[in-house]
Amino acid sequence: MSLNASKTVVTEDLTPDAFRFLDGPQGDAVVRIMKLDDVDAPALKLFIAVNSSGALLTSDALPDPFPAIDITKLPHTFSLMDEGGSLAMQLDTLVNQ
């Protein structure tokens, strides 16, 4: 799977803090087409959301490094959707390679 240049990243330094990453069609005027095995998949959508009680972000800027804290201990969603349905997941392990 590859990502295009029109993905969306949203950060909100609120209570709760939120980090969202979206790619694929979002119902706006921007054309976002992801690829699967180098083939256009126009219905494919990627959504990642991480929320915390306020410990994730110190401002609305992108966190550096990301994740700045242990994402496996925070409420989060990772989903991949297309016309056939959706697959929702959560991370339980992160490693640096």
C-alpha positions in Angstrom: 0.0 0.0 0.0 1.3 3.5 -0.8 0.2 6.9 0.4 -0.4 9.9 -1.9 0.7 13.5 -1.3 -2.8 14.7 -0.3 -3.1 13.0 3.1 -4.4 14.9 6.1 -2.9 15.3 9.6 -4.8 16.9 12.4 -3.5 17.7 15.8 -5.5 19.2 18.7 -4.0 20.2 22.0 -7.2 19.9 24.0 -8.6 17.7 26.7 -8.5 15.1 25.3 -5.6 15.6 22.9 -6.1 14.2 19.5 -3.8 13.1 16.6 -5.5 12.0 13.4 -4.0 10.8 10.1 -6.4 10.3 7.1 -5.7 9.3 3.5 -8.1 8.3 0.7 -11.4 10.0 -0.2 -12.7 12.3 2.5 -15.8 13.7 0.9 -14.2 17.0 0.0 -13.0 18.5 -3.4 -9.5 17.0 -3.0 -8.7 13.9 -5.1 -7.0 11.3 -2.8 -6.4 7.9 -4.4 -4.4 5.4 -2.5 -2.7 2.4 -4.2 -2.7 -1.2 -3.3 0.1 -3.3 -4.9 0.8 -0.3 -7.2 -2.8 -0.3 -8.5 -5.1 2.6 -7.9 -7.7 1.8 -5.2 -10.0 4.9 -5.3 -12.3 3.6 -2.6 -9.5 2.8 -0.1 -9.5 4.9 3.0 -7.0 4.9 5.9 -7.8 6.4 9.3 -5.5 6.6 12.4 -6.6 8.3 15.6 -4.8 8.6 18.9 -6.4 10.4 21.9 -5.1 11.1 25.4 -6.2 13.0 28.5 -3.7 15.8 27.7 -0.3 14.0 27.8 0.1 13.4 24.0 0.6 17.0 22.8 2.0 20.2 24.2 0.7 22.4 21.3 -1.2 22.0 18.0 2.2 21.3 16.3 3.1 17.9 15.0 4.7 15.8 17.7 8.4 15.2 17.3 9.2 12.5 17.7 6.0 10.6 16.9 4.8 8.9 18.9 6.1 11.0 21.7 4.7 8.6 24.3 3.7 5.0 24.4 0.8 4.8 22.0 0.0 1.3 23.1 -1.3 2.6 26.4 -3.6 5.2 24.8 -7.0 4.9 23.2 -6.4 4.7 19.5 -8.0 3.3 16.3 -6.4 2.2 13.0 -8.8 1.4 10.3 -8.7 0.6 6.6 -11.9 0.8 4.6 -13.1 0.2 1.1 -16.4 -0.7 -0.7 -16.2 -4.2 0.8 -16.2 -3.1 4.4 -13.7 -2.0 7.1 -11.0 -3.5 9.2 -10.4 -1.9 12.6 -7.3 -2.5 14.6 -5.3 -1.3 17.6 -1.5 -1.4 18.1 -0.3 -3.5 21.0 3.5 -3.3 20.2 5.8 -0.7 18.6 9.4 -1.3 17.8 12.1 0.9 16.2 13.8 -0.8 13.3 
